[in-house]
Amino acid sequence: MVTTTLPGRPAPVLYKAACPDCRGRFELASDAFRLAIGASSRTTFYSFTCPDCRRAVRKPAGERIIELLTGGGVRTLRLHTG
């Protein structure tokens, strides 16, 4: 992967990921992920599209994963109940 950075902008953060469907392993940039933070562990997850099989992947996100993804600039959606 070739990354180009603009002056004053940090280089994209890469994360290792795996697809549970096709078993592919790869690195994805932070903009390939979405993080949803809900009121419980069931509603807190991250997601991405597998570059190999193109399936949507959704995995639970604990505190450490949330910290790593938000620190790397992953777009975050806060889910509200009400």
N, C-alpha and C positions, 0 to 999 in steps of 0.2 A: 504494500500500500504506500503510495506517495502522498505526503501531506504538504500543503503549501500554507504558510502562515503569513498573515498580513502584519505589517508593523504595528506593534502595540497589542496584538492579540496572541494569547497563548496557543501552543500547539494542541490539537485535539487529544483527549485522553483515550487510550485504547484499553478495552476490557476483554479478558478471555471469557468465552461463553461456549455453551454446548447445547445441542438440540436433542431433546429426549425422543423425538420421533425418528430422525434419520441417523442419530448418533454423531453428527458432524461436530467438529471442534474448530473454533475460529476466533479471531480477534475482531471486535467491532468498535467503532468510534462512539463516543458518548452520545452523539446525535442520533444513533440507531436505537437507543433505548428510551423507554418511557417508564416513569416511576409513579405509582399511585399510592398515596398514603391515606389509609382509612382509619376508622375507629378501632379496628381489631386486627389481629394477625391474618384473619381470613380475607380482609379487604385491603391489605397492604401487600403490594406485589410490584414486580418490574416485568416489562415485556419487550420483545423485539421480534423481528421477522428473521427466520433462519435464511441465510444467504444460499444455502445448498438446496433445501427442499421447498423454500418459500412459505413454510407454515408459520403461523403466529405462535409464539412461545410465551407462556406466562409462568413466572416462578415466584414463590413467596420471598418477601424481603424483610429480614430481621433488622435490628438496629445497626449492625455493622455494615450490611449491604446498603442501607439507606445513607449512612455516613459516606461510604465510598462513592456512591452514585451522585449524590448531591454535591460532594466535593469536586467531582469531575465535570460538573455542568450538565448532568442529565436533566431533561425537562421533567418537572414534577407537577402532578395534579393532586391537590388535597381534596379528598372526598368528604363531604359534610352530610350528616344525617339531620333530618328535621322535618 
